[in-house]
Amino acid sequence: MQKKYIVRLSDEERDTLQEVVKKLKGTGQKVRRAQVLLKADANGPGWTDVRIADAFCCRTQTVEKLRQRLVECGFDEALDGKKRARHEVQTEVRVPEN
């Protein structure tokens, strides 16, 4: 099956990913994403999704979704993941009446 989302990393992006993997810089998820993106690079090894999933003990759907996020949302979001919206917690302070 032909891939819908092709990973083509720039030299700068590739260097960033290699640094993350080499120094284990960031969370475990970030390191795993960096490893997957490096192997999925069409200008690099160009591994298949199945081979990447087997090598890094994840599902092929995970690899496909990471490819999609890179193409649609950009490099930073693909590497760091989606930023969650933070909800402000409002607390009421009750003052006892005398």
Backbone torsions as a table, in degrees:
resi	resn	phi	psi	omega
1	MET	NA	135.5	179.5
2	GLN	-77.2	138.1	-178.4
3	LYS	-74.8	138.9	179.7
4	LYS	-82.4	-34.8	-177.8
5	TYR	-115.9	114.5	-177.7
6	ILE	-99.4	129.6	179.0
7	VAL	-89.3	117.6	174.8
8	ARG	-127.9	104.1	-176.4
9	LEU	-91.0	142.7	172.8
10	SER	-78.1	167.5	178.1
11	ASP	-60.4	-40.0	-179.9
12	GLU	-65.1	-42.7	178.7
13	GLU	-65.2	-41.6	179.2
14	ARG	-62.5	-42.1	178.5
15	ASP	-63.0	-41.1	178.9
16	THR	-61.7	-45.6	-179.6
17	LEU	-65.0	-41.4	179.5
18	GLN	-64.4	-35.7	177.9
19	GLU	-67.0	-41.5	178.9
20	VAL	-61.0	-44.6	-178.4
21	VAL	-69.6	-44.7	-176.1
22	LYS	-64.0	-43.8	-176.3
23	LYS	-94.7	1.4	-174.9
24	LEU	49.3	47.3	-174.7
25	LYS	-86.4	114.4	179.2
26	GLY	110.3	-169.0	-179.0
27	THR	-74.3	167.3	176.5
28	GLY	-60.8	-37.6	178.2
29	GLN	-63.6	-40.7	-179.0
30	LYS	-65.4	-41.8	178.9
31	VAL	-63.6	-43.3	179.7
32	ARG	-63.8	-42.2	178.1
33	ARG	-61.5	-41.1	179.2
34	ALA	-62.6	-43.2	179.1
35	GLN	-62.1	-44.2	-178.9
36	VAL	-63.9	-45.6	-178.7
37	LEU	-63.9	-38.4	178.1
38	LEU	-62.5	-41.8	-179.2
39	LYS	-74.4	-26.7	-178.3
40	ALA	-84.1	-10.0	-176.9
41	ASP	-59.3	124.3	-179.5
42	ALA	-66.2	-27.3	179.2
43	ASN	-89.1	-1.7	179.2
44	GLY	-113.1	-132.4	-178.4
45	PRO	-63.9	-34.7	177.9
46	GLY	62.6	41.0	179.4
47	TRP	-63.6	156.0	174.3
48	THR	-76.3	160.4	179.4
49	ASP	-61.7	-37.5	180.0
50	VAL	-64.8	-43.6	-179.5
51	ARG	-66.2	-40.3	178.0
52	ILE	-63.9	-45.1	-179.9
53	ALA	-60.8	-42.4	178.0
54	ASP	-64.9	-41.8	-176.9
55	ALA	-66.9	-35.3	-174.8
56	PHE	-112.1	16.6	174.7
57	CYS	50.8	54.9	175.7
58	CYS	-137.8	177.3	-179.9
59	ARG	-87.0	153.9	177.5
60	THR	-63.5	-30.6	178.1
61	GLN	-63.0	-34.4	177.5
62	THR	-62.6	-43.4	179.3
63	VAL	-65.0	-44.1	179.8
64	GLU	-61.7	-43.6	-179.6
65	LYS	-65.9	-35.6	178.6
66	LEU	-68.2	-41.0	174.7
67	ARG	-58.6	-46.5	-178.8
68	GLN	-62.1	-44.0	-179.8
69	ARG	-63.6	-37.5	178.5
70	LEU	-62.8	-46.0	-177.3
71	VAL	-70.3	-43.9	-173.8
72	GLU	-84.6	-35.5	-172.1
73	CYS	-111.0	-16.4	178.2
74	GLY	106.8	169.4	-174.1
75	PHE	-64.4	-47.5	-175.6
76	ASP	-61.4	-44.2	-179.3
77	GLU	-70.4	-33.5	177.5
78	ALA	-65.5	-39.6	-178.2
79	LEU	-77.8	-45.5	-174.8
80	ASP	-90.6	-14.4	-177.2
81	GLY	86.7	170.5	-179.6
82	LYS	-71.5	140.4	175.2
83	LYS	-82.2	130.1	179.9
84	ARG	-82.1	143.0	177.2
85	ALA	-72.1	131.3	-179.5
86	ARG	-96.5	127.1	178.3
87	HIS	-95.9	134.1	177.1
88	GLU	-72.9	131.6	177.5
89	VAL	-95.2	120.3	-179.9
90	GLN	-98.9	128.1	178.4
91	THR	-118.7	142.3	177.6
92	GLU	-100.0	135.4	176.4
93	VAL	-104.4	119.3	179.1
94	ARG	-99.0	129.8	177.5
95	VAL	-102.4	124.9	-179.3
96	PRO	-64.3	135.6	179.2
97	GLU	-86.8	142.0	179.3
98	ASN	-100.8	NA	NA
